[in-house]
Amino acid sequence: VDAVMDGAAAIADAGPTRWSIDGSDVDRVRLREEAEAHLRELVGDPAALLREDQWTAIEALVVDRRRALVVQRTGWGKSAVYFVATALLRARGAGPTVIISPLLSLMRNQISAAARAGIRAVTINSANAEEWSKVHSAVRAGEVDVLLVSPERLNNPGFRDEVLPHLAETAGLVVIDEAHCISDWGHDFRPDYRRIRTLLADLPVGVPVLATTATANARVTVDVAEQLGGDSEPALVLRGTLDRQSLHLGVVRLPDQPTRLAWLTQHLDDLTGSGIIYCLTVAATEQVADHLRANGFAVAAYSGRTEQSDRLKAEEDLLANRVKALVATSALGMGFDKPDLGFVIHLGAPPSPIAYYQQVGRAGRSVARADVILLPGPEDTDVWSYFGSLAFPPGEAVRATLNELADAGRPMSLPALEPLVPLRRSRLEMMLKVLDVDGAVRRVSGGWISTGEPWEYDADRYARVAAARDLEQQAMLGYLVTDRCRMRYLREQLDDPGAEPCGRCDNCGGMRLNTGVDAEEVQAARSRLSVPGVAVEPRAQWPSAMKEIGVNLSGRIPVAERAEVGRAVGRLDGIGWGTALRELFRDGSPDREVPVPLRHAAVQTLDAWLDASDGGGLAPLDGVVHLDSATRPRLISHLAEGLARYRSLPVLARFDLVEPGRRPAGGVNSARRLAGVVHRYRLSDPSAVRGRRILLVDDATETGWTLAVAARELRRAGASAVYPFVLGVR
């Protein structure tokens, strides 16, 4: 003890502690003062001071050149750490900071924040390809302080082989934002993030690395820290409390979708400021936004399908409070920064408390109170099951893909590879990215190649990840019914050791939610949701490389062989009629006649289509043709014959199954689906359709290829027009 005290006294006598940065001594106190001066420029507050953990992280990066993982709540100031560290390092001659950032909205926020601190930031992403060469030149010329790149860029062959080595050699700091994406235990695992390990391995000694996230439990924290750690010492982990003192959490449990939508319409104006209304599916965002607009609210729908220009406008409108809310999927999630966001509402629960915490963290960063309200529905678990089915493919599909690449002996593009394997293109691409990280394949100019390296299917790990996902879903259901503090519940799910009752949620008594709903509002919502009818767009192009699997179809489908725009009662992933349709088409459900409510919806859809006054209506139909089915023949024939009787039309013919006992390939990619149906049907009476306008009836459509093949056959038999009609669009 005496020795320690003597040492401490000696240090005190020597004055402020000093470190060496690039060979020059730096005074710790003065360095912190310089750091806080940059912070004040960044946040625009002349009184701003660094939090202790912020300074600890900055000191580790700038002075010790360490690798650090910062797990801190949303709004804590993680971006301040890397922007202040960047300013300090650049002032001392370090190269530019490279920030790997997952979302364009997040990149835009980061560039704006950097500009406030006088930091020159640019980005390379999928939306600005025309600027890439200019950005590359600016980086090489030393004119850039911060380069933001999307994780997908890391394996773009040109970027990976030409730009990335230069960045790895010259970077002054590497930042991995939303670092939970690295871990396949995380709620938003992305294969491209795993490639960061290669980038880190290629960094020269002494280049500091910072990883940040707000949503990492203990398992994810350990996984990311292990991937981050350098050869000489483990990564520094700074983990703080995840409490958000502005958030008031509550759950409103209501009996059905119309009642939940009516509650939203009735109480949205009671919420302060503007906010986000999260939905689980794209279809739901559009339906909810339409309903709110019809009730006088300024809102916009926002999803992965939203055009880039419309996304930008929607974000700007929310930031400027020109809209009450964005009705969004999780596409508006990580990093979207509106400090005064007043509320977050969920119409449907996300599949895990961790994902929920991440999304609600958008609210209440700079306001004293923000309301966070969850309106769950029984259909939520169906949506979870669907997205869960898109996990890493089974071993047979992976091995089939590796074999095709090995046999090809040349690069294969996704369109060329897709017909040869039983996977949809998006799932195939995700799998290839994982295999690339594992070293079994490599992306090159022109597509993908096999490396020939041995690879084993880690079934045990994938099973453990799936089991972890199931536990998260059960935990989310537990959040809905708990009578304990809701914030404490979320913090415990994130392994926050300081979790305690918040005093602010509906269970703690700090939030009183009005669960009452006016009967007229419910009826209005029910009436709107009960209006059936969505467009079914026809296929216009055959999939690529069909000849590789023995199908002689390619290029654009001639207009003279194409279906017209069709109609469906509703979308299976939507609200309103989606519930009845999901029940009708649930796996294992029996074949039966069309349920009475859907009969009424079908005739309403047909009537509205025939009588449309917007130019989209039908000319008089001449007859009905329907497809046979191996699984639902009774349902389809009942629908077709019922519509024919209702409109006094003859049933002219039907498509018979050539091999009734053979099931077509389903749930796979477009090419396989087309190959499975192209020779599956035979038109019973081709002469009956010549010169006729045909209503083509099937039960549901997913890829659209059954309808495309049937329409082509009808048009080639002389039908003058073909109008598809189905109950559901998947």
Buried (B, 14 or more C-beta within 10 A) or exposed (E): EEEEEEEEEEEEEEEEEBBEBEEEEBBBEEBBEBBBBBBBBBBEEEEBEBBEBBBBBBBBBBBBBBBBBBBBBBBBBBBBBBBBBBBBBBEEEBBBBBBBBBBBBBBBBBBEBBEEBEBBBBBBBEBBEEBBEEBBEBBEEEEBBBBBBBBBBBBBBEBBEEBBEEBBEBBBBBBBBBBBBBBBBBBBBBBBBBBBEBBBEEBEEEBBBBBBBBBBBEEBBBBBBEBBBBEEEEBBBBBBBBBBBBBBBBBBEBEBBBBBBBBBBBBBEEBBBBBBBBBBBBBBBBBBBBBBBEBEBEBBBBBEEBEEEEBBBBBEBBBEEEBBBBBBBBBBBBBBBBEBBBBBBBBBBBBBBBBBBBBBBBBBBEBEBBBBBBBBBEBBBBBBEBEBEEBBBBEEBBBBBBEBBBEBEEBBEBBBBBBBBBBBBEBBBBBBBBBBBBEBBBBEEEBBBBBEEEBEBEEEEBEEBEEBBEEBBEBBBEBEEBEBBBBBBBBBBBBBEEBEBBEBBBBBEBBEBEBEBEEEBBEBBBEBBBEBBBEBEBBEEBBBBBEBEEBEBEEEBEEEBBBBEBBBBBBBBBBBBBBBBBEBBEEEEEBEEBBEEBBBBBBBBBEBBBEEEEEEEBEEBBBBBBBBBBBBBBBBBBBBBBBBEEBEBEBBBBBEBEEEEEEBBEEBBBBBBBBBBBEBBEBEEBEBBEEBBBBBBBBBBBBBBBBBBBBBBBBEBEBBBBBBBBBBBB
